[in-house]
Amino acid sequence: MTLNTNASVSVGTPAKTFKLDFDTGSSDMWFPYTGCKSTCSGKTIYDPTKSSTYKKDDRAWSIAYGDGSTSSSILATDMVNLGEFQIQNQVVEMASTISASFQSDPIDGLLGLAFDSITIVAGIKTSSPSAPRSSGNLSRASSTPGPPSSSLPIRRH
């Protein structure tokens, strides 16, 4: 039995909500954008021209997973909201092509939860709230004042 875990993740200002699959085997976050035509039919589409917090990057990216599925296009940065956490200037991978297995999947894209050392584009850092590492338990950021220790600013909203 395969267990898929996904969540709603909002990107941009105003926020656009995507249903992203949590992937513990990668550290990349991608979703379709307006550059994706026929292969992204039926998916939620990110329009960077409608987000006031979008910043152009344009570096190319391409990923292939162990099951043969693929996705590719260009990078950008934008505001990302995951539950109570807001991540400013998060690098995101805007997909213009997705393979057939992703086309038939009800999710819009993937949110990689693995270490930043395996990201497909060199130099991208994975952000996380300041919390002690544990045996697989996720922790919420403390309500104690002060900035979290991470590579990007994260704040509760």
Secondary structure, 3 states (H helix, E strand, C coil): CCCCCEEEEEECCCCEEEEEEEECCCCCEEEEECCCCHHHCCCCCECHHHCCCCEEEEEEEEEECCCCCEEEEEEEEEEEEECCEEEEEEEEEEEEEECHHHHCCCCCEEEECCCHHHCCCCCCCCCCCCCCCCCCCCCCCCCCCCCCCCCCCEEEC
